[in-house]
Amino acid sequence: MRILVVEDEKPLADAVARGLRREGMAVDIAYDGDSGHEKASVTRYDVIVLDRDLPGMPGDRLCQEVVGSGELTRVLMLTASGAVEDRVEGLSLGADDYLAKPFAFPELTARVRALGRRSTPVQPPLLTAHELELDPGRHLVRRADRAIELTRKEFGVLQVLLAAGGNVVSSEELLERVWDENADPFTTTVRVTMMTLRKKLGEPAVVETVVGSGYRVPSAGRVQGRSD
């Protein structure tokens, strides 16, 4: 899940980002409305955690811009005021949810996850292919009767591949969906992660390399060999 945190209180923004990253999300940060608008214009985020009171472009205006773009991006609006009138006003601007400061981080995480599920096509509770099962909600992976321990990035890569339903996913798309803006597109990050993921999943290999295009997990039929 790709998240953008737009918050001018730097310690708060950094703390929220760290916490969401620990939950396995890819998180970018903007400390003002203008940079938030710029990031939202070039990257498709699942959820934007947006403060209303921002320098530069106001949070209300940014919310309207995101909603008006036609993207499926969901907006969780933050504010220092918990008055009913403020919540109603925020939601009337097109925000999908509203959270008053100070807030409990577990509640923020739960709301972000709920909005993230609404930003993508409905998926089954279990993603499967061949003997492989991935449970996004419980963050579990099994192959046949064997539980497989994956890092957050390995889990994210496998989830994106399984959700693609057999279609090819490029390295660039994996970087965008699983990593954040600090990932260097010219490194071997995706390839190295793919190597460790394949090793943990075991044989026969379930992730295929499509030379010049990316990777896929065939949705049906015999699992073929791979080309590294």
Secondary structure by P-SEA (a helix, b strand, c coil): cbbbbbccaaaaaaaaaaaaaaaccbbbbbccaaaaaaaaacccccccccccccccccaaaaaaaaaacccccccccccccccaaaaaaaaaacccccccccccaaaaaaaaaaaaaaaccccccccccccbbbbccccccccccbbbbbcaaaaaaaaaaaacccccccaaaaaacccccccccccaaaaaaaaaaaaaacccccccccccbbbbccccccbbbbcc
